[in-house]
Amino acid sequence: QLQLVESGGGLVQPGGSLRLSCVVSGFSLRYYTIGWFRQAPGKEREGVSYISNSGTTGYADSVRGRFTISRDNAKKAVYLQMNSLKSDDTAVYYCAARPSTYQNVGELVPRSYQNWGQGTQVTVSS
């Protein structure tokens, strides 16, 4: 059974940093693309970043240059380092997995992912 568990969210002031973790079980990161998504109140879920099984990464324009995604296959974990946080980054953050062979839809499209974590709240406020 594929499972993903996020952690690392919290309350941070504007300009601060957080590192989110996504620990997976039931599958190997060598065969899956992992995406980070977020959903703010009243808004649709949006793609933030992804990392493929080969290490290719991608970012939404809104976070490029501020967020960095990385992966540790041995720890079965994917991380999202978030720097220079803004109030607009406030949302519930989710990680999700899809097979690396699935390439019909872009990696930042939520509907292309089948397996999701429960989410972790990130609040950026002074």
C-alpha positions in Angstrom: 0.0 0.0 0.0 1.4 3.3 -1.1 1.6 5.9 1.7 2.9 9.4 2.0 3.2 11.4 5.2 4.1 15.1 5.3 5.6 17.0 8.2 7.4 20.2 8.9 4.6 22.8 8.5 4.0 25.5 11.0 3.7 29.2 11.6 6.5 31.4 10.3 7.0 35.1 9.8 7.3 36.7 6.3 10.8 36.2 5.1 11.4 33.1 7.1 12.0 29.5 6.1 10.6 26.1 6.6 11.5 22.6 5.4 8.7 20.2 4.6 9.3 16.5 4.5 7.4 13.8 2.7 8.2 10.2 3.8 6.9 7.4 1.6 6.3 3.8 2.2 5.1 0.9 0.1 7.0 1.9 -3.0 10.4 3.0 -4.2 11.3 6.6 -5.2 13.3 5.1 -8.0 10.1 4.5 -9.9 7.9 7.5 -9.0 7.7 11.2 -9.5 6.9 13.1 -6.4 5.1 16.4 -6.5 4.4 19.1 -3.9 1.1 20.9 -4.1 -0.7 23.4 -2.0 -4.3 24.6 -1.4 -5.2 27.8 0.2 -8.8 28.4 1.6 -11.2 29.1 -1.2 -8.7 28.3 -3.9 -8.0 25.3 -6.1 -5.1 23.0 -5.4 -2.0 24.1 -7.3 1.3 22.5 -8.2 4.4 23.8 -6.4 7.3 21.6 -7.4 8.2 18.1 -8.5 11.1 15.8 -8.7 11.2 12.8 -11.1 12.8 9.4 -10.5 15.8 10.6 -12.5 16.2 13.8 -10.5 14.6 16.2 -12.9 13.0 19.1 -11.0 10.4 21.7 -11.8 8.8 24.7 -10.0 5.8 26.9 -10.3 6.7 30.4 -11.4 5.4 31.7 -8.0 8.1 29.8 -6.0 11.0 29.5 -8.4 14.2 30.8 -6.8 12.7 30.6 -3.3 11.8 26.9 -3.0 14.1 23.9 -3.5 13.0 20.3 -3.8 15.3 17.4 -3.1 15.2 13.6 -2.6 16.9 11.0 -0.4 16.2 7.6 -1.8 17.8 5.8 1.2 15.5 7.6 3.6 12.5 7.3 1.3 12.0 11.0 1.7 11.4 14.1 -0.4 12.0 17.6 1.0 10.8 21.0 0.1 13.0 23.8 1.4 11.0 27.0 1.4 12.9 30.3 1.8 11.8 33.9 1.7 8.2 32.9 2.6 5.4 35.3 1.8 1.8 35.5 3.1 0.7 34.2 -0.3 2.5 30.9 0.5 0.0 30.2 3.3 -1.8 26.9 2.5 -2.1 23.3 3.3 0.8 21.5 1.5 0.5 18.0 0.1 2.9 15.6 -1.4 1.8 13.1 -4.0 3.2 10.3 -6.1 2.7 9.1 -9.7 4.5 6.4 -11.6 7.5 7.8 -13.5 6.2 6.2 -16.7 3.1 8.4 -16.7 4.0 11.4 -18.9 0.7 12.2 -20.5 0.1 15.2 -18.3 2.5 17.8 -16.8 4.1 17.0 -13.5 2.5 20.0 -11.8 -1.1 19.0 -12.6 -2.8 17.7 -9.5 -5.2 15.3 -11.3 -2.3 13.4 -12.7 -1.4 12.0 -9.3 -3.0 9.0 -7.7 -1.6 8.8 -4.2 -1.6 11.7 -1.7 -0.6 12.5 1.8 -2.8 14.1 4.4 -1.2 17.5 4.2 0.6 19.9 6.5 -0.4 23.4 7.3 2.0 26.3 6.5 1.0 29.7 7.8 3.1 32.8 7.0 2.1 35.7 9.2 3.6 38.3 11.4 
